[in-house]
Amino acid sequence: MSTMICHKCDQRAVIRMHQHRLQLCKTHYLEWFVTQTERVIKKYHLFWRDARILVAVSGGKDSLALWDILCRLGYSADGLYIDLGIHGDDNYSVQSQVYAQDFAAERNLNLQVIHTKESFGETIPELARRNRRGRVKPCAVCGLVKRHTMNRVTYEGGYDVLVTGHNLDDEAAVLFGNAFNWEANLLRRQAPLLEGVPGFARKAKPFCRFYERETAAYVLLRGIEYEYEECPYARGSTSLYYKHLLNQIEAEQPGAKLRFYVNFLKARKEGLFSEVKSDESDHYSQRCSNCGQPSTAEGLCAFCRLFDR
């Protein structure tokens, strides 16, 4: 088998990206990844040079890679880690927090840690068990708590934008599920950027066009240590099933996931949802009577109802 040669120099290539018809050595891949991130930021107008950025950090490869790149590009970026109180066989939340804190300490970065047990009196598993006698899935509770907390910290902290490490595999799986079930309201709100409105922070996804294997290659080549294990509650989830299906298509048609996502964004921009208002203020038109955050209905928001039960 012949050795892969970098398309930029005569060194040995460490990665081949079929969708880009490109293979690169370590040096040129790391340069390419940073450059492509900056291009996505500019293409979708995610944020500006002097913006105050809050990175949602999980301790996994995507969020740590994103934080690393934003710092390399010279942006002002703090981190937010939410301790969900999920343990399992490998003490998941504890280990994830260690990776996040070590990353921040090594680079002298500011990391804010929110503990759900201290803040809300219960961990995610405890909340899930208590609500509806355990019929509420932990993933649903987790998503609700994280979204509420991230929005509150971003908004109250005076940050201009909240960024997450969602990659192309994540976005394509969400898009597949929403399209498969014709979740029109969710489809019209899926984008690299959700503009901020009163009560809601601006949210951006700079990694939306990177394959998961590309972010994995980046942290490996940069020597970034991260939580490798998936959340124990994610096993058997619908999103992982959708990712599996899309991976099968990708294996037969390299670049399929990227085309699927990018062409959706193009159709969206050209008016796919032109007859439907698509901003957050229209969808969340009410205010929670308890916490004051935007809500889809009168009275308590979904987050506060979780504790009211």
N, C-alpha and C positions, 0 to 999 in steps of 0.2 A: 504494500500500500504506500503510495507516494505521500510525502509530507505536505500538509497544507502550508501555503506561503501567503503571508500578509499582502493584501492588495495595495498597501501604501509603501511597503519596503520589502526587503528580501529576508526578513526574519520569519521564524516559524509562527503561523497563525494559531491562536488559542480558541477561536470561536468562528463558526461559519453561520451566517444568517441568510438562509435561503430566500426569505421574503425580500431581502435587500440585494441579493446576489453579491454578498460581501463577506469576506473573511479577513480578520484582523489579528495582529499580534497584541500582546498585553498593553504596550504603550499606546498604540493607536486605538485600541478598543476603549480604554479608559478615557482618552481624549474624545472619541466619537460619542460616547455615552453622555458626557457632560455637555458637549455641543448640542446634541439632539434634545436634551432636557431644556436647554436655553431656547431652542427653536420652538418647542411646544409652548413654553411660557409666553413667548412673543406672538406666536401664531394665534393663540386663543385669548390673548390679552389677560392672562391669569392674574398678574400683579405687576407692580412697577418697581423700579430699582431700589427706592428707599422705603418700601413698604415694611411694616412690622408684621412678621410672619410667625404663626404658631403651627408647629408640625405635630400632628397626632402620631405619637410614637408608641408602637406596640412591643418593641424589642425584636421584631422580625426583620427579615432582610430588606423588604421594600421601604419601610418607614425609615430605617437607619441609613439606607442608601440615599434616600431622598434628602434627609437632613445633612448628610455628608456633602452631597452635591451642591445644595443651596449655600452651604458655608464656603465651598470651593469657588462658587460663582460670586461670592461677596455679599450675599443677602444677609439681612439681620433676621435670624431665625431662632426662636426658642422652642423648646419641646414640651409636650404634655403627655404624661403617662397616666393611664387610669387603671388602678389595681382593682380587678374585677372579683378577686377572691376565688378564682378557679384553681383547683389544685390537681386532682387526678394523680396518676402514677408518678409523674415527673415534677410535681409541684409547679404547674405551668405558670401561674401568675407570679410566683416568687422568682423563678428563673428568668422570666421575661423582664421583670423590673430590674434585675441585676444587670442584664445586657444593656438595657436602656441607660441605667445610671453609670455604668462603666464607660459607655460610649461618650456620654456627656462630660464625665470627669476627665477623661483622657484629652478632650479637646477644649476644656474650660468653657463648656456651654451651659446655658441655663435650662434645667429640666424641672418642671412642676409636676408633682405626683399627687394624684387624688385617690384616696382609698374609699371604695364604695361602702365598706363596713363602717368606717368612721363618719363618712358624710351622710349616709342614708340609713345606717343602723343594720343593714343586711348585705350580704354578698349576693352576687348574681345567682348562684345556685339556691340560696335561701329564698330570694325573691321569687324565683320560678316555682319552688315547691309550695310556697304559701299561696300564690295566686291561683285561683280556680282549682284548688286541690291538686296541684302538680300538672294540670293539663296545658299550662302555658310553657312553651318550649324555652329553654334557657337562651337560645340564640335570639329569639324575639325580644326577651327582656333585656339582654345584653345590648342589642342594637338601640333600643329605646333609651337606656341609661347613658350609653356612650354619646348618642346624638345630642341629648339634652345637656350633658356635662360639657362636651366640646363646644357647643354653641354658647353656653353660659360663660365659660372661661374666656373664650375668644372675644365675646362681646363686652364683658365686664372688664377684661384686661386691656381694652383699647387696641387690640390687634386689628390690622387691616384685612387679614385673610387667614383662614384655616386651611392648611394643606394636608392631604392624606396620600398614602403611598399606593393607592389602588392602581394595579397594572392592567395591561390589555386583557389578560386572562380573566381578571375579575370583572372588568367592564363588559367583555363579550359574553360572559356567563349571565350577568344581570340582564343584558340586552336580549339574550336568547330566551330567558325565562319570561321577561316582560312581553316580548313579541309572541312567544308561544301561547301565552295566556291572554293576549291582547289587553294588557294593562295600560290603557291609553294615557291615564294620568301620570303613571310612572315613566312611560316612554317619553312624554313631552318634557319631562324634567331631567332626563338623563343627558348630561353634557359634561365636558371638562371643567366648566365653570358654572356655578350658581351665584348670580349677583346677590350682594347683600341688600337687605331691606330692613326697615325698622324692626328690631327684635331678632333678626336673623343675620348671622355673620356670613360674609362672603366665603365661599368654599371652592377650592381648586384641586385638580388632580394632574399634576405635572407628568406623572408616569403613565398616563392613560394609553399611550401608544407603544409602550415597551412590553414585550413578552416577559413572562415570569422568568424564563430561563436567562434572559438578558440581565435582569436585575440580580439574579443569583450569581451570574458570572461576574458582575461588577463587584459585589461584596467579597466574593472569593479572591478576585485579583487585587482588591484594595486591602485585603487582610482584615475585614470587619467581622468581628464575632457577633453572632446573633442567635436567637431562639429558633432552633431548627424544627422542633416539633409543632404540629398543628394543635390548635385548641382541642381538648378532648371532646367537647360538645359538637365540633364541626364534622366529626366522622359520620358518614352516612347522610349528610345534608344534601338538599336538592341542588345547591350551588355547585357542590363537588361533582354531582352526577352530570350537570350541564357542562362542566369543565371537561369531564371525561368524554362526553359526546363530541364536543368541539375539538378536543385533541385528536380524536379519530379522523375527523374531517381534515384537520391540519396536516396529519400524517400523509394523507392522500393528495392534498392540495396545499402545499406550503404557501403561507401568506393569507390563508382563508380567514383567519380570525381578524387580522388587520383590515382586510377588505370589508368584512362584515361590519366592523365598528366604524371605520372611516366613511364608508358609503352611507351608513345611517346618519352620521353627523352632517354629511353633505345634503341628504334628503331633508333633514330637519331644518337646515339653514335655508333651503330652497322653498320652504313652506309646507312641509308635511303636516304640521300642526297649526297652520296659519289661522284656522277658524277657532282656535282654542287659546285663551290667554294662558301664558305659561310661566308667570313669575311666582315667587314664593308668597308674595303679599296676597295674591288672588286665591291661592290654595289654602293658606293659613290666614283666614280673614278675621279670626276671633282672637281674643286674649284670654289666657288661663286666669281664672279668678283667684288662684292660689299663688303661683310663681310668676305670673305676668308674661310668660313667654307666649309667642304666637301659637295658635291652636286651630284645628279644623272644625271645632264645634264649641258651642257655648259651655260655660262652666269650667270644670277641670280639664286640663290637657291629658293626653294619654299617659304621660310620665307621672303626673300627680294622681291619676286614677289608679295607677299601679300600687301606690302606697296607701291610697284611701281604702282599698279593698281589705 
